[in-house]
Amino acid sequence: MVFPLLRKEQPMSDYCAFSKDHTCFNWIDYQLTRQELEEATDLCHGNWIEIEHLRDYIEVLQAILKEHGIEIPPE
């Protein structure tokens, strides 16, 4: 006997037959988590751009220091 996978055929929706107002709490959690992940991705991307800019700036400053014979202090 083969049992069909109902989950594969029916994607997650916001309807719940077991709730008084038919609101699916798993759907609400999914939506909130997805929104938080999108915000985190945007923040990480912005931070990475700033880090790359600062690294380039440091490299330029170190090159100027070396050019003038000034020792670069340790980190």
C-alpha positions as CSV (number, residue, x, y, z in Angstrom):
1,M,0.0,0.0,0.0
2,V,1.4,3.4,-1.0
3,F,0.5,6.5,1.1
4,P,0.6,9.8,-0.8
5,L,2.5,12.7,0.8
6,L,-0.1,15.3,1.5
7,R,2.4,17.9,2.5
8,K,4.0,17.9,-0.9
9,E,0.7,18.4,-2.7
10,Q,-0.6,21.1,-0.3
11,P,1.8,23.9,0.4
12,M,1.6,25.9,3.7
13,S,-1.3,28.3,3.8
14,D,-2.7,30.8,6.3
15,Y,-5.9,28.8,6.9
16,C,-6.4,26.5,9.9
17,A,-9.5,24.5,10.4
18,F,-8.7,23.9,14.1
19,S,-8.6,27.5,15.2
20,K,-11.7,29.6,16.1
21,D,-10.8,32.4,13.7
22,H,-9.1,30.0,11.2
23,T,-5.7,31.7,11.8
24,C,-2.7,29.4,11.4
25,F,0.0,30.2,14.0
26,N,2.6,28.3,12.0
27,W,1.9,30.6,9.1
28,I,2.3,33.7,11.2
29,D,5.6,32.4,12.6
30,Y,6.7,31.6,9.1
31,Q,5.9,35.1,7.8
32,L,7.6,36.8,10.8
33,T,10.7,34.6,10.4
34,R,10.9,35.2,6.7
35,Q,10.7,39.0,7.3
36,E,13.3,38.9,10.0
37,L,15.7,37.0,7.7
38,E,15.2,39.5,4.9
39,E,16.0,42.3,7.3
40,A,19.1,40.5,8.6
41,T,20.3,39.8,5.0
42,D,20.0,43.5,4.1
43,L,21.9,44.5,7.3
44,C,24.6,42.0,6.7
45,H,25.0,43.2,3.1
46,G,25.3,46.8,4.2
47,N,27.8,45.9,6.9
48,W,29.9,44.0,4.4
49,I,30.0,46.9,2.0
50,E,31.1,49.2,4.8
51,I,33.8,46.7,5.9
52,E,35.2,46.5,2.4
53,H,35.3,50.3,2.1
54,L,37.1,50.6,5.5
55,R,39.7,47.9,4.5
56,D,40.4,49.7,1.2
57,Y,40.8,52.9,3.2
58,I,43.2,51.2,5.6
59,E,45.3,49.8,2.8
60,V,45.6,53.3,1.2
61,L,46.7,54.8,4.6
62,Q,49.2,52.0,5.2
63,A,50.7,52.5,1.7
64,I,51.1,56.2,2.5
65,L,52.8,55.5,5.8
66,K,55.2,53.0,4.1
67,E,55.9,55.4,1.3
68,H,57.1,58.0,3.9
69,G,59.1,55.5,5.9
70,I,56.8,55.5,8.9
71,E,56.4,52.2,10.7
72,I,52.9,50.8,10.9
73,P,51.9,50.2,14.5
74,P,50.8,46.6,15.5
75,E,47.1,45.9,15.8
